[in-house]
Amino acid sequence: LSLAWSKVNILKLRNLVDQEIIETLFNSKQLIQDWTEILESEHEPYPNSYHILTSNTNASAIVKYIGEDIFTLVDPKLEIDNVRPKDFEQTCLVDSLLDPRIKIIACKGPAGGGKTFLSLAWALTELVKDKRSNKKLVLTKPTLIVGSSKFFAAVPGSLDEKYSIFLDSYEIAMNKILQKTYIDTMKAKGQIVFKPIEFCRGISYEDTLLIVDESQNTTWSSLKTMLTRLGTGCKVIVMGDTSQKDGSKDDKSGLEVLLSSHEFNSSNLTSTIILTNDYRGEISRL
Protein backbone atom coordinates (compact mmCIF):
# COMPACT_ATOMS: atom_id res chain seq x y z
CA LEU A 1 0.00 0.00 0.00
CA SER A 2 2.84 2.41 0.82
CA LEU A 3 4.33 1.78 -2.61
CA ALA A 4 0.99 2.36 -4.29
CA TRP A 5 0.65 5.76 -2.63
CA SER A 6 4.20 6.80 -3.40
CA LYS A 7 5.69 8.43 -6.46
CA VAL A 8 8.70 6.18 -5.93
CA ASN A 9 9.71 4.23 -9.02
CA ILE A 10 8.24 0.80 -8.26
CA LEU A 11 10.71 -1.14 -10.32
CA LYS A 12 10.65 -4.25 -8.17
CA LEU A 13 6.90 -4.56 -8.79
CA ARG A 14 6.39 -5.94 -12.29
CA ASN A 15 2.91 -5.51 -13.73
CA LEU A 16 1.78 -8.35 -16.00
CA VAL A 17 0.19 -7.11 -19.25
CA ASP A 18 -0.66 -8.46 -22.70
CA GLN A 19 2.10 -8.58 -25.28
CA GLU A 20 0.05 -6.19 -27.46
CA ILE A 21 0.50 -3.45 -24.86
CA ILE A 22 4.29 -3.85 -24.90
CA GLU A 23 4.30 -3.74 -28.70
CA THR A 24 2.10 -0.63 -28.75
CA LEU A 25 4.45 1.14 -26.36
CA PHE A 26 7.56 0.38 -28.40
CA ASN A 27 5.83 1.35 -31.64
CA SER A 28 4.06 4.51 -30.49
CA LYS A 29 6.18 5.46 -27.43
CA GLN A 30 2.91 6.19 -25.66
CA LEU A 31 -0.11 4.29 -24.39
CA ILE A 32 -3.53 5.63 -23.43
CA GLN A 33 -5.40 3.03 -21.43
CA ASP A 34 -7.23 2.73 -18.13
CA TRP A 35 -4.48 2.51 -15.49
CA THR A 36 -6.44 -0.16 -13.59
CA GLU A 37 -5.92 -2.48 -16.56
CA ILE A 38 -2.17 -1.87 -16.53
CA LEU A 39 -0.98 -1.47 -12.96
CA GLU A 40 -1.42 -3.79 -9.99
CA SER A 41 -2.34 -1.00 -7.61
CA GLU A 42 -5.37 -0.17 -5.50
CA HIS A 43 -4.95 3.56 -6.00
CA GLU A 44 -4.07 5.66 -9.00
CA PRO A 45 -0.32 6.35 -8.95
CA TYR A 46 1.03 9.86 -8.76
CA PRO A 47 2.04 11.67 -11.97
CA ASN A 48 5.60 10.96 -13.15
CA SER A 49 5.83 7.65 -11.30
CA TYR A 50 7.81 4.86 -12.95
CA HIS A 51 6.73 1.24 -13.42
CA ILE A 52 7.79 -1.93 -15.17
CA LEU A 53 5.34 -3.72 -17.46
CA THR A 54 6.05 -7.35 -18.33
CA SER A 55 4.22 -9.61 -20.79
CA ASN A 56 3.71 -13.35 -20.51
CA THR A 57 6.56 -13.72 -23.04
CA ASN A 58 8.90 -11.87 -20.62
CA ALA A 59 9.08 -8.79 -22.84
CA SER A 60 9.25 -5.74 -20.58
CA ALA A 61 9.09 -1.97 -20.71
CA ILE A 62 9.76 0.85 -18.28
CA VAL A 63 6.91 3.35 -18.38
CA LYS A 64 6.23 6.72 -16.82
CA TYR A 65 2.66 7.40 -15.75
CA ILE A 66 1.82 10.94 -16.81
CA GLY A 67 -1.69 10.93 -15.38
CA GLU A 68 -5.16 10.75 -16.94
CA ASP A 69 -4.48 7.17 -18.14
CA ILE A 70 -1.45 8.23 -20.21
CA PHE A 71 1.77 6.18 -20.12
CA THR A 72 4.98 7.04 -21.97
CA LEU A 73 7.81 4.66 -22.78
CA VAL A 74 11.13 5.27 -21.03
CA ASP A 75 14.01 4.60 -23.41
CA PRO A 76 16.14 1.86 -21.77
CA LYS A 77 19.20 3.22 -23.64
CA LEU A 78 18.99 6.76 -22.28
CA GLU A 79 22.31 8.49 -21.69
CA ILE A 80 23.68 11.93 -20.90
CA ASP A 81 26.55 12.75 -23.25
CA ASN A 82 27.93 9.18 -23.11
CA VAL A 83 27.20 8.83 -19.38
CA ARG A 84 24.94 5.79 -19.18
CA PRO A 85 22.78 4.75 -16.23
CA LYS A 86 23.79 1.47 -14.62
CA ASP A 87 20.35 0.11 -13.70
CA PHE A 88 16.59 0.64 -14.07
CA GLU A 89 16.44 3.14 -11.21
CA GLN A 90 19.23 5.31 -12.57
CA THR A 91 17.47 5.18 -15.96
CA CYS A 92 14.41 6.69 -14.30
CA LEU A 93 16.54 9.43 -12.75
CA VAL A 94 18.06 10.25 -16.14
CA ASP A 95 14.59 10.32 -17.70
CA SER A 96 13.41 12.79 -15.04
CA LEU A 97 16.50 14.95 -15.56
CA LEU A 98 15.91 15.07 -19.31
CA ASP A 99 12.15 15.70 -19.05
CA PRO A 100 11.57 19.49 -19.31
CA ARG A 101 8.09 19.11 -17.76
CA ILE A 102 9.61 17.98 -14.47
CA LYS A 103 10.89 20.95 -12.48
CA ILE A 104 11.70 19.38 -9.07
CA ILE A 105 13.28 15.96 -8.50
CA ALA A 106 13.57 14.46 -5.03
CA CYS A 107 16.20 11.71 -5.15
CA LYS A 108 16.99 9.42 -2.24
CA GLY A 109 19.74 6.82 -2.36
CA PRO A 110 22.82 5.38 -0.69
CA ALA A 111 26.36 6.69 -0.98
CA GLY A 112 27.70 5.53 -4.32
CA GLY A 113 24.25 5.33 -5.86
CA GLY A 114 24.99 7.88 -8.61
CA LYS A 115 22.84 10.78 -7.39
CA THR A 116 25.48 13.48 -7.58
CA PHE A 117 27.33 12.16 -10.64
CA LEU A 118 24.26 11.80 -12.87
CA SER A 119 22.79 15.13 -11.76
CA LEU A 120 26.05 16.96 -12.44
CA ALA A 121 26.50 15.19 -15.79
CA TRP A 122 23.08 16.46 -16.85
CA ALA A 123 23.60 19.99 -15.48
CA LEU A 124 27.06 20.47 -17.03
CA THR A 125 25.77 19.15 -20.36
CA GLU A 126 22.97 21.72 -20.23
CA LEU A 127 25.49 24.52 -19.65
CA VAL A 128 27.81 23.38 -22.42
CA LYS A 129 25.02 22.70 -24.92
CA ASP A 130 24.12 26.36 -25.46
CA LYS A 131 27.11 28.64 -24.92
CA ARG A 132 24.94 31.72 -25.51
CA SER A 133 22.54 30.71 -22.75
CA ASN A 134 22.37 32.69 -19.52
CA LYS A 135 21.75 29.53 -17.54
CA LYS A 136 23.86 28.90 -14.50
CA LEU A 137 24.40 26.01 -12.12
CA VAL A 138 24.04 26.65 -8.41
CA LEU A 139 25.46 23.97 -6.13
CA THR A 140 24.56 23.94 -2.46
CA LYS A 141 24.51 21.74 0.59
CA PRO A 142 24.01 22.32 4.32
CA THR A 143 27.18 23.17 6.24
CA LEU A 144 27.07 20.51 8.92
CA ILE A 145 30.02 18.66 10.37
CA VAL A 146 29.53 14.88 10.25
CA GLY A 147 28.10 13.67 13.55
CA SER A 148 27.18 17.17 14.71
CA SER A 149 24.01 19.23 14.64
CA LYS A 150 25.93 22.52 14.73
CA PHE A 151 26.78 24.67 11.74
CA PHE A 152 30.39 25.18 10.84
CA ALA A 153 31.84 27.66 13.27
CA ALA A 154 33.47 30.95 12.33
CA VAL A 155 37.00 30.46 11.01
CA PRO A 156 39.43 32.83 9.25
CA GLY A 157 39.03 33.38 5.52
CA SER A 158 36.47 34.50 2.95
CA LEU A 159 33.09 32.84 2.52
CA ASP A 160 34.41 30.90 -0.50
CA GLU A 161 37.40 29.67 1.51
CA LYS A 162 35.22 28.60 4.44
CA TYR A 163 32.73 26.84 2.18
CA SER A 164 35.33 25.11 -0.01
CA ILE A 165 35.80 22.22 2.44
CA PHE A 166 32.17 21.18 1.86
CA LEU A 167 32.47 21.09 -1.92
CA ASP A 168 34.89 18.23 -2.55
CA SER A 169 32.07 15.87 -3.58
CA TYR A 170 31.01 18.32 -6.30
CA GLU A 171 34.56 19.06 -7.45
CA ILE A 172 35.56 15.39 -7.70
CA ALA A 173 32.44 14.48 -9.70
CA MET A 174 32.71 17.49 -12.05
CA ASN A 175 36.34 16.74 -12.84
CA LYS A 176 35.32 13.23 -13.90
CA ILE A 177 32.78 14.68 -16.33
CA LEU A 178 34.64 17.66 -17.82
CA GLN A 179 38.26 18.75 -17.97
CA LYS A 180 39.25 20.96 -15.05
CA THR A 181 40.06 23.86 -17.37
CA TYR A 182 36.45 23.93 -18.58
CA ILE A 183 35.16 23.78 -15.01
CA ASP A 184 37.47 26.60 -13.93
CA THR A 185 36.39 28.73 -16.89
CA MET A 186 32.69 28.27 -16.10
CA LYS A 187 33.31 29.13 -12.45
CA ALA A 188 35.22 32.26 -13.47
CA LYS A 189 32.33 33.32 -15.73
CA GLY A 190 29.81 32.78 -12.94
CA GLN A 191 28.11 29.88 -14.73
CA ILE A 192 28.91 27.58 -11.81
CA VAL A 193 28.21 29.03 -8.38
CA PHE A 194 28.68 27.49 -4.94
CA LYS A 195 26.23 28.91 -2.44
CA PRO A 196 25.79 27.85 1.20
CA ILE A 197 22.11 27.08 1.74
CA GLU A 198 22.19 29.27 4.85
CA PHE A 199 22.99 32.35 2.69
CA CYS A 200 20.15 32.02 0.15
CA ARG A 201 17.41 34.03 1.82
CA GLY A 202 16.52 37.16 -0.13
CA ILE A 203 18.11 35.96 -3.37
CA SER A 204 16.08 35.30 -6.54
CA TYR A 205 17.19 32.91 -9.28
CA GLU A 206 16.03 32.60 -12.88
CA ASP A 207 17.31 30.26 -15.63
CA THR A 208 19.07 28.29 -12.92
CA LEU A 209 19.85 24.61 -12.44
CA LEU A 210 19.97 23.99 -8.70
CA ILE A 211 21.43 20.90 -7.04
CA VAL A 212 20.89 20.50 -3.30
CA ASP A 213 23.06 17.66 -1.98
CA GLU A 214 23.07 16.13 1.51
CA SER A 215 19.48 17.33 1.88
CA GLN A 216 18.90 14.75 4.61
CA ASN A 217 20.67 17.34 6.77
CA THR A 218 18.43 20.27 5.84
CA THR A 219 15.46 21.39 7.86
CA TRP A 220 12.21 21.84 5.98
CA SER A 221 12.43 25.56 6.77
CA SER A 222 15.87 25.93 5.17
CA LEU A 223 14.99 23.81 2.14
CA LYS A 224 11.73 25.70 1.61
CA THR A 225 13.68 28.97 1.77
CA MET A 226 15.96 27.67 -0.98
CA LEU A 227 13.14 26.41 -3.20
CA THR A 228 11.15 29.63 -2.95
CA ARG A 229 14.15 31.52 -4.39
CA LEU A 230 13.53 29.96 -7.81
CA GLY A 231 11.73 31.74 -10.65
CA THR A 232 11.23 31.01 -14.33
CA GLY A 233 13.48 28.67 -16.30
CA CYS A 234 14.66 26.77 -13.20
CA LYS A 235 15.01 23.09 -12.35
CA VAL A 236 16.10 21.63 -9.02
CA ILE A 237 17.36 18.26 -7.81
CA VAL A 238 17.07 17.68 -4.06
CA MET A 239 19.02 14.59 -3.07
CA GLY A 240 20.45 12.77 -0.11
CA ASP A 241 20.76 9.60 1.92
CA THR A 242 18.29 9.53 4.80
CA SER A 243 20.32 6.78 6.52
CA GLN A 244 23.16 9.30 7.05
CA LYS A 245 21.45 12.12 8.93
CA ASP A 246 23.84 14.23 11.01
CA GLY A 247 21.23 16.57 12.42
CA SER A 248 18.31 15.76 14.70
CA LYS A 249 17.08 12.19 14.25
CA ASP A 250 13.66 13.12 15.66
CA ASP A 251 12.72 15.86 13.18
CA LYS A 252 11.96 15.20 9.51
CA SER A 253 14.58 16.60 7.17
CA GLY A 254 13.67 18.70 4.14
CA LEU A 255 14.18 15.66 1.89
CA GLU A 256 11.96 13.47 4.06
CA VAL A 257 9.21 16.10 3.99
CA LEU A 258 9.24 16.09 0.18
CA LEU A 259 9.28 12.30 -0.04
CA SER A 260 6.24 11.98 2.23
CA SER A 261 4.27 15.01 1.04
CA HIS A 262 1.03 14.35 -0.83
CA GLU A 263 1.07 17.93 -2.16
CA PHE A 264 4.57 17.44 -3.57
CA ASN A 265 3.98 13.99 -5.03
CA SER A 266 0.62 14.81 -6.60
CA SER A 267 2.09 17.65 -8.69
CA ASN A 268 2.88 16.97 -12.34
CA LEU A 269 5.97 19.19 -11.91
CA THR A 270 7.68 16.73 -9.57
CA SER A 271 9.35 13.35 -9.62
CA THR A 272 10.58 11.12 -6.81
CA ILE A 273 13.37 8.65 -7.48
CA ILE A 274 14.67 6.03 -5.05
CA LEU A 275 18.07 4.55 -5.87
CA THR A 276 19.03 1.33 -4.07
CA ASN A 277 22.35 0.16 -5.51
CA ASP A 278 25.82 1.25 -4.37
CA TYR A 279 28.47 1.27 -7.10
CA ARG A 280 31.27 2.85 -5.08
CA GLY A 281 32.86 -0.41 -3.97
CA GLU A 282 32.58 -3.48 -1.79
CA ILE A 283 33.65 -1.68 1.40
CA SER A 284 30.92 0.93 0.96
CA ARG A 285 28.33 -1.75 0.18
CA LEU A 286 29.31 -3.80 3.23
N, C-alpha and C positions, 0 to 999 in steps of 0.2 A: 504493500500500500504506500509506503514512504517513497518508493521508486516511482510509483504511478503519479504521485503528486509533485514530483520534483522535475526540474528542467535538466537534471543530470543526464548525460548521454548513457542510455541504458543498454550498453553494448553487450553485456553478459546475458541479457534477456533477448533471445531470438524469437521472432514472431513468425509462425508458419503461415505461408500464403501460397496461392496457386502459382504455378510457373508462369502463367500469362501475365501476372502482375509484375514479376521480375523482368520479363521481356519488354513490357510496356515502359517500365522505368528506364531501361537501357536504351530503348529506341527514342523515347520522347523526352527523357530527362525529368519528367514530371508526371505525377499521378494525381488525379482528382477522384477520390473515392471515400465513402463513409469510413471514418477512422475506426469505428467499432468492428469493421470487417477486416481491418489490417493489423491492429495492435491488440495484444492481450493485456488490456488495461481496463479497470473499472471506471476510470475517469479520463476525460479528454486531457491529453498531455498539454503542457505549456507550449507556446510558440517557440520555434528554434530549438526544440529538443531533438536529440539524435537517437535513431533506432536501427536495429538490424532486422531485415526481412530475409527469410530463408524458405526456399521451396522444397517440395518433397524430393526433388532431384539434387538437393544440396547446393543449388545456385543461390547466391546471397547478394544483398545490396545494402549499403548504408544509406539511410534516408534522413532528411531533415523535415520535421513536421512544421509547416509554415502557419497552420491554423486554417479554419474553415474547410477542413477535409482536403487540404492541398499538401502533397508530399513532393519534395524535390530530391533528385539523386545526388549523392555526394560522390564526387570522382575519387575512386580509391587510389589514383595516381597523382593526387594533388602534391604540389611542391612549391616552395618559395625560392626562386632563383637558385635551383639545384640543391636546396635544403629539403630533404624528404622526411616526412613523418615516419616514425618507426613502428607505429601500431595504429589500431582503429581509433583509439582515443586521441592520439596526437593528430590524426587525420581530421577529426572533428574540430579540434582547436584551430588547425590551419584553415579549415572551411569557414569558421567563424571570423577569423582574422581577415580573410579575403572577401567576406560578404559585406558590401557597403551598407546594407540595411541595418546591420548589427552595430550599435554604437557603444555598448558596454559589455565586456566579457568578464565574468567572474570565473577564475581558474584556480582550482584547488588540486594539489598534488604533492608527492614526496620530493625531497631533495634528489636531484638527478632525473627528474621526470620530464624535463624539456620545456618547462614553463617560460623561463627567462630567455633561453636560446631561441626558441621558435618566435616568441613575441618580438625580440630584437631583430631577428632575421627579416620579419615582415616589415617592421617599422623602418629599418635602414633601407630596405628595398624601396619603400614608398618615398623616402627622401631622395634617393639616387635617381629614381625613375623620371622625375620631372625637375630638372635643375632650375627651372624658372619659377617653381612653386615657392610660396611663402610658408609652406608647412614647416613645423619644427617638432622635434622630439623632446619631450620633457620626461626625465627619469627621476623618480622619487622613491623614498622608502622611509619608514620611521627610524629615528635615531635612538635606538635602544641598544644597550650593551647586553650581550647574551647572558641570560640568567638574572637580569635585573629589570625592575620596573621603572627605573629612573632614566630620564633623558641624559644624554651625554653632557657632562659638566663643562663649564667654561674653561677653555684652555687657550694658550697664546695662538695667534695666527688669524688670518682672514676667514670668512665664512667658507670659502672654497677649500681652504686648507683644513679646516676642522671637519668638513663634510667628506673630504676625499677618502678617509679611512672606511667609510660605509659603502663606497662605490666599486670596490674591487670586483664584485660579482658582475656588474655591468661591463666594466672595462675588459675583463677576461673574455666574456662572451662576445663583445663587439669586435675584439681583435681576432677572434676566430672567424668572423663573418666578413670583415673588410680589413684591408691593410691599415696599419696604424696611421699612416700619413693621411689617408682619407678621413679617418675618424678625427684626427687633430684639426684638419681643415674645417670640417663641419662644426666642431666645437668652437673654433676661432670665429666662424661666421655667425655663431649663435643659433645654428640649426639643431644642435644637440645641447640641451641645458640640463644641469643637475640642480634640483631644487628640494631642499628639506621640506617634508610635508608640513612641518610646524611653521614654515614661513610663507604659506600660500594664501593666507587670509587677505582679502582685499585685492587680489590679483585676478584679472580676467584673461582667459585664453581663447583664441580663435585659430582655426586651421592647425590644430595641435594634436599630436599623437601622444597620449599619456600612458606611461607604464608605472603602476604602483606595485612594487615588490614587497615581500615580507609583510603583506597586509594582515596577516594573523596577529601582528603586533600593533595594529592601529586600533583606536577606539572608533566607534561609529561616528562620534562627533567630529573627529579629525578627518575621517574619510569623507564624510558628508561635506565638510568644508572644502575639501579638495575637489570633489565632483561638481559642486555648485559653482566652481570657478570656470567651467567649460561652456563655451558658446558654440557658434556655428562651425561646421567643418571639423569637428573633433571626434576622436575615438579613444576609448580608454580600456586598458586591460588591468584588472585588479587581481593579483595572484598571491598565493602563499601556501604554506603547509601548516594546517591547523594543529598538527601533532607537535609543532615546535614553537609554541607560544612562550614568549619571555615576559609578557606582562601578566596581568591578573588572570588567573585560571577561572575565576568565578564569573567574570563579565564577558559577554559576547564581544568578539572582535568585530571590526568593520566588515571583514570578509565573511564571517559567520552570519552577520546580519543579512548581507546580500544573499547568501546561499539559502537562508531559511525564509526569506521575505516573499510572501505571495504577490505583493505589489511589484517587486522587482521581476520575479519569474514570469508573471503574466503579461509583461510588456513585450511587444514584438521588436523592441529595440535592443533586447538583452539576450545573452546566451550564458549558460552555465556549463562548464566543462570540468569533469573530474578525471584527472590522470592517476593511474595506479602503479605504473611500472617505474623502476629506478634503473637508469642506464649508466649511472656514474661508475659503478664497480661493485665487486662482491663484498668489500668491507662495508660500503654504504648500505647495500641491500641487507646484509646480516644485522 
